[in-house]
Amino acid sequence: MKLSLNQIDDMRHAVGLEVSKLRKGQRKYTAYRNHFVASVRSDEWDELCFHGLADWAADEKWNQIFYKVTPDGLKLLEYIYGVSIEVM
């Protein structure tokens, strides 16, 4: 499996992780969100879903797609950024 930098950045954005705000030696990050909203299905997010790194749900009332990072996706982000991620 190969992921693009954009896919990794989208997952990082979904959990609200701002790498520039991590303190030196910080080992834990508490995510205040875990969602990414799109107006149409995204091939990149759908690929993440296929690999079990994300899930999605449709909101037909608002005509939006909600993607979220799965526990496996969080583990990948933890490995990449070297910080434990806990979702509120």
C-alpha positions in Angstrom: 0.0 0.0 0.0 1.3 3.4 -1.0 -0.2 6.6 0.5 0.2 10.0 -0.9 1.4 12.9 1.1 -2.0 14.5 0.5 -3.8 11.4 2.1 -1.6 11.6 5.1 -2.1 15.3 5.4 -5.9 14.9 5.1 -5.9 12.3 7.9 -3.8 14.7 10.0 -6.2 17.5 9.3 -9.2 15.3 10.2 -7.9 14.9 13.7 -6.9 18.5 14.0 -3.2 17.7 14.5 -1.0 20.8 13.9 2.6 19.5 13.9 4.0 23.0 14.3 2.2 23.3 17.7 3.5 20.0 19.1 6.0 20.7 22.0 9.4 19.2 22.0 9.2 15.9 23.7 5.4 15.8 23.6 4.2 12.2 23.6 0.5 12.6 23.6 -2.0 14.5 21.5 -5.7 14.8 22.3 -7.7 15.2 19.1 -10.7 17.5 19.4 -12.2 16.1 16.3 -12.1 13.2 13.9 -13.9 14.1 10.7 -13.3 15.4 7.3 -16.3 16.8 5.4 -16.5 16.7 1.6 -19.3 17.6 -0.8 -18.6 14.7 -3.1 -16.8 11.3 -2.6 -13.1 11.5 -2.7 -11.0 8.9 -4.5 -8.1 9.5 -2.0 -10.3 9.1 1.0 -12.1 6.1 -0.6 -8.7 4.5 -1.0 -8.0 5.1 2.7 -11.3 3.4 3.5 -10.5 0.5 1.3 -7.3 -0.1 3.3 -9.1 0.3 6.6 -7.5 3.6 7.6 -10.7 5.6 7.4 -14.5 5.1 7.3 -17.2 7.3 5.7 -20.9 8.1 6.1 -23.2 10.1 3.9 -25.5 12.9 5.3 -28.2 13.1 2.7 -30.0 16.0 4.4 -27.0 18.2 3.9 -25.6 16.4 0.9 -22.2 15.9 2.4 -19.8 13.0 2.9 -18.1 12.6 6.3 -14.9 10.7 6.6 -13.2 9.7 9.8 -9.8 8.1 10.7 -10.1 4.6 12.1 -8.0 3.2 14.9 -5.6 1.7 12.3 -5.4 5.1 10.7 -4.6 6.7 14.0 -1.9 4.1 14.6 -0.3 5.1 11.3 -0.4 8.8 12.2 1.1 8.0 15.6 4.0 6.2 13.9 4.5 9.0 11.4 4.4 11.9 13.9 5.8 10.1 16.9 3.0 11.0 19.2 0.2 9.0 20.8 -3.2 10.3 19.5 -6.3 10.1 21.7 -9.7 11.2 20.2 -12.1 12.9 22.7 
